[in-house]
Amino acid sequence: MNPRHRYLVYGLVIETELPLTSVHEVAGGDGGADITLLAGSADYFRAVVPAGARDPDDWIEHVVLADGSVYMKCGEVFEATISADGRTAICRMLGNVEQRAFEANLLNFIVSASLTLLGEETLHATVVEMEGRAVGLLGRSGAGKSTLAAYLISRGADLITDDMLRVGFAGDALLAYPGPYRLKLLDQPGMGFLPDAVADGHFNALSGKIMVRPRPEVRRHRAPSRLVALFDLGEPDDDTVTTISSVRLNGLELAKTLMSSAMDTRYARSRRMERQIRFVGRTADLLPVHALRYPRTAEALDGVAREIRRIIGP
């Protein structure tokens, strides 16, 4: 049996045979893990990999197996099976993948798929804390979430999570759990807003981005932060937008925005759809969600930051 390591990330205790470098290890303790990651062999996956044609253009393969478990393959990065109850994943690194790139994809996709099976909803979002208030940035890949986050961090904000947001409901509050303390940035905004972090960063050939620690020091095992607003950034590279604007979403537009922002979009069983609708309603009751539109230029970002601060208040 391989030795096990325990980590606290997204508010979860993750026990794994695969040592991780991007999150802090915690003491063993007496309690059980929320999710266990085990190392799988090539022979194991040859026996369980589902037969049949899969979409060659889809970077993520996602198949629900007969017993309710899920098989996932992420490009040439990893493959995994996740038990039907979401508690256990068996994983294997594929190809010659750099460790930090492997971990970034593993923690995003495996943990989000596990949480889906556990009955939770996660969002594809980047969250920063501004003057003690957490704001989430929604949008498809390329919409500018990390670039805007880097700009806000350069002006005093700090990172809570990038890519995947796990939320928790506590009374009248919606909480954002901290993820791995790393931000994925394209070279130009990285050098423009966080040059010192980029100098110590690591180029991820899989995404074409640099993975950076926004600040040299970060508090370990941070508590979740109360979200005060979500901002949907719209479509990537929309060159028709020439001014900064924000509109609070309601009704169908709000539901579409939150459901399309799900981190795990491939699990589509009926009970999941019902749960997503409940999640949207509960979130809408607690949190304003705004459509934030602005020109994708560095010069516009100061005005975007002012608009965010205007909405969330002093």
C-alpha positions in Angstrom: 0.0 0.0 0.0 1.3 3.5 -0.9 1.7 6.0 1.9 -1.2 8.4 2.2 -1.1 12.2 2.5 -3.9 14.5 3.8 -4.6 18.0 2.4 -7.2 20.7 3.2 -8.5 22.4 0.1 -11.9 23.7 -0.9 -12.9 23.1 2.7 -12.4 19.4 2.1 -10.0 16.9 3.7 -8.5 15.0 0.7 -6.5 11.9 1.4 -4.3 10.7 -1.4 -1.6 8.3 -2.4 -0.5 10.9 -4.9 1.6 13.6 -3.1 0.6 17.1 -4.0 2.8 20.2 -4.1 0.3 23.0 -4.6 -1.7 22.6 -1.4 -0.6 22.3 2.3 -0.5 19.0 4.0 -2.4 18.7 7.3 -2.0 16.4 10.3 -3.6 13.0 10.0 -6.2 13.4 12.7 -8.9 10.8 13.6 -11.7 11.8 11.2 -12.2 10.2 7.8 -11.4 12.0 4.5 -14.1 13.7 2.4 -12.5 12.4 -0.8 -9.8 9.8 -1.2 -7.6 9.7 -4.3 -5.9 6.4 -5.1 -3.2 5.5 -7.7 -4.5 3.3 -10.5 -2.4 1.1 -12.8 -2.5 0.9 -16.6 -4.0 -2.6 -16.2 -6.8 -1.3 -14.0 -7.8 1.3 -16.6 -7.6 -1.1 -19.5 -10.1 -3.3 -17.7 -12.6 -0.4 -16.9 -12.3 2.0 -19.7 -15.6 2.2 -21.6 -15.8 0.9 -25.1 -17.3 2.9 -28.0 -16.6 6.0 -29.9 -16.1 9.3 -28.0 -16.1 12.8 -29.3 -12.5 13.4 -30.5 -13.0 17.2 -30.2 -13.9 17.1 -26.5 -10.8 17.6 -24.3 -12.6 15.9 -21.4 -14.1 12.4 -21.8 -16.9 11.8 -19.2 -18.8 8.6 -19.2 -21.3 7.4 -16.5 -20.7 3.7 -16.0 -23.3 1.1 -15.4 -22.8 1.1 -11.6 -23.2 4.9 -11.4 -19.5 5.6 -11.2 -17.9 8.0 -13.6 -14.9 7.5 -15.9 -13.0 10.7 -16.9 -10.0 11.3 -19.2 -8.5 14.8 -19.4 -6.5 15.0 -22.7 -3.1 13.4 -22.1 -3.0 14.6 -18.5 -4.9 12.0 -16.5 -7.6 9.4 -16.4 -9.7 8.5 -13.4 -12.8 6.6 -12.2 -14.9 8.2 -9.5 -17.1 6.0 -7.3 -20.9 6.6 -7.5 -21.0 8.1 -4.1 -18.2 10.6 -5.0 -16.0 9.5 -2.1 -13.2 7.7 -3.9 -11.3 8.4 -7.2 -8.7 6.1 -8.8 -6.3 8.2 -10.9 -3.4 7.8 -13.3 -1.1 10.4 -14.8 -0.8 10.1 -18.6 2.2 11.0 -20.6 5.1 13.2 -19.5 3.0 15.8 -17.7 4.6 18.4 -15.4 3.5 17.8 -11.8 2.0 21.2 -11.2 0.0 21.0 -14.4 -1.2 17.5 -13.4 -2.3 18.7 -10.0 -4.1 21.8 -11.3 -6.3 19.6 -13.6 -6.7 16.8 -11.1 -7.9 19.2 -8.3 -10.3 21.0 -10.7 -11.9 18.2 -12.6 -11.8 15.3 -10.2 -12.9 17.3 -7.1 -15.7 19.0 -9.0 -16.9 15.7 -10.4 -16.7 14.1 -6.9 -18.7 17.0 -5.4 -21.4 16.6 -8.1 -21.8 13.0 -7.2 -21.9 14.0 -3.5 -24.8 16.3 -4.3 -23.1 19.7 -4.4 -22.9 22.3 -7.2 -19.5 24.0 -8.0 -19.0 27.0 -10.2 -16.4 27.8 -12.9 -15.3 31.0 -11.2 -12.4 33.0 -9.9 -12.9 34.7 -6.5 -10.9 37.6 -5.0 -11.2 39.3 -1.6 -11.5 43.1 -1.8 -11.3 45.0 1.5 -12.5 41.9 3.3 -15.4 41.2 0.9 -15.3 38.2 -1.6 -16.5 38.7 -5.1 -16.8 36.0 -7.7 -16.0 36.4 -11.4 -18.0 34.1 -13.8 -17.4 33.4 -17.5 -16.3 30.8 -20.0 -12.6 30.1 -20.5 -11.0 33.2 -22.1 -13.6 35.6 -20.7 -10.9 37.4 -18.7 -11.6 36.2 -15.2 -7.9 35.7 -14.3 -6.8 38.9 -16.0 -9.3 40.9 -14.1 -8.4 39.1 -10.9 -4.7 39.8 -11.5 -5.5 43.5 -11.9 -7.6 43.6 -8.7 -4.8 41.8 -6.8 -2.3 44.3 -8.1 -4.5 47.0 -6.5 -4.7 45.3 -3.1 -7.1 42.4 -3.5 -6.1 38.8 -2.8 -7.0 35.5 -4.3 -9.4 33.0 -2.8 -9.8 30.5 -5.6 -9.2 30.3 -9.3 -11.1 28.2 -11.8 -13.3 26.2 -9.4 -15.5 27.7 -6.7 -17.0 25.5 -4.0 -19.7 27.3 -2.1 -21.4 26.6 1.2 -24.7 27.9 2.6 -24.6 29.2 6.2 -27.8 30.9 7.3 -28.2 34.0 5.1 -24.6 33.8 3.8 -23.1 32.2 0.7 -19.5 31.1 1.5 -16.5 30.7 -0.9 -14.0 28.0 0.1 -10.4 28.7 -0.7 -8.8 26.7 -3.4 -5.1 26.1 -4.3 -3.3 29.4 -4.0 -2.4 29.8 -7.6 -3.6 31.9 -10.5 -3.3 30.9 -14.2 -2.3 33.9 -16.4 -1.4 34.7 -19.9 2.0 36.2 -20.2 1.0 39.8 -21.1 -1.5 40.5 -18.3 0.8 38.6 -15.9 3.8 40.7 -16.7 1.6 43.9 -16.7 -0.1 43.3 -13.3 1.9 40.8 -11.3 5.5 40.8 -12.7 7.1 39.6 -9.4 4.8 36.7 -9.2 5.4 35.8 -12.9 9.1 35.9 -12.3 8.7 33.1 -9.8 5.9 31.3 -11.7 5.8 28.2 -13.9 4.7 28.0 -17.5 2.0 25.4 -18.0 2.4 24.1 -21.6 -1.0 22.5 -21.5 -2.9 25.7 -21.0 -0.3 28.1 -22.5 -0.5 30.1 -19.2 1.8 30.9 -16.3 0.8 29.5 -12.9 1.7 32.0 -10.2 1.4 32.6 -6.5 -0.2 36.1 -6.4 1.6 36.9 -3.1 4.8 35.4 -1.6 3.0 34.5 1.6 -0.5 33.1 2.2 -2.3 32.1 5.3 -2.6 28.4 5.6 -6.0 26.6 6.0 -8.0 29.8 5.6 -11.6 29.9 6.6 -14.3 30.4 3.9 -15.1 34.0 3.0 -18.6 35.4 2.6 -19.5 36.2 -1.0 -21.1 39.6 -1.5 -21.7 39.4 -5.3 -21.1 37.5 -8.5 -20.1 39.1 -11.8 -20.6 37.4 -15.1 -18.0 38.8 -17.6 -19.9 37.8 -20.8 -18.4 36.2 -24.0 -14.7 36.1 -24.6 -13.4 38.6 -27.1 -16.7 40.5 -27.6 -15.4 43.5 -29.5 -18.8 45.1 -29.7 -18.6 46.3 -26.1 -17.2 49.9 -25.9 -18.3 51.1 -22.5 -18.4 49.7 -18.9 -21.8 48.7 -17.7 -23.4 46.4 -15.2 -27.0 45.1 -14.9 -28.3 42.9 -12.0 -29.7 39.7 -13.4 -33.1 38.3 -12.6 -35.4 35.5 -13.7 -34.4 33.4 -16.8 -31.2 35.3 -17.5 -30.0 34.7 -13.9 -30.9 31.0 -14.1 -29.1 30.6 -17.4 -26.0 32.4 -16.2 -25.6 30.3 -13.0 -26.5 26.9 -14.7 -24.1 27.6 -17.6 -21.4 28.5 -15.0 -21.4 25.0 -13.5 -17.9 23.5 -13.2 -19.1 20.0 -14.0 -21.3 20.5 -17.1 -21.1 16.9 -18.4 -23.1 15.1 -15.7 -26.7 15.5 -16.9 -28.9 13.0 -15.0 -32.4 14.2 -14.1 -31.7 14.5 -10.4 -28.7 16.7 -11.2 -30.9 19.1 -13.2 -33.5 19.3 -10.3 -30.7 20.1 -7.9 -29.2 22.8 -10.1 -32.6 24.5 -10.2 -32.8 24.5 -6.4 -29.2 25.8 -6.2 -30.0 28.7 -8.6 -33.0 29.6 -6.5 -31.2 29.5 -3.2 -28.2 31.4 -4.6 -30.4 34.1 -6.1 -32.1 34.6 -2.7 -28.8 35.3 -1.0 -26.5 37.0 -3.6 -26.8 39.6 -6.3 -25.5 38.4 -9.7 -24.5 41.1 -12.2 -23.8 41.1 -15.9 -20.5 43.1 -16.1 -19.5 44.3 -19.6 -16.4 46.2 -20.5 -13.9 46.7 -23.3 -11.1 44.1 -23.1 -8.3 46.6 -22.7 -5.9 47.2 -19.9 -7.0 50.9 -19.9 -10.6 49.9 -19.0 -9.7 47.9 -15.9 -9.5 50.8 -13.5 -13.0 51.7 -14.4 -14.1 48.1 -14.0 -12.6 48.0 -10.5 -14.5 51.2 -9.6 -17.8 49.7 -10.9 -17.3 46.6 -8.8 -16.6 48.7 -5.7 -19.6 50.8 -6.4 -21.8 47.8 -6.5 -20.5 46.0 -3.4 -20.4 49.2 -1.4 -17.8 50.9 0.7 
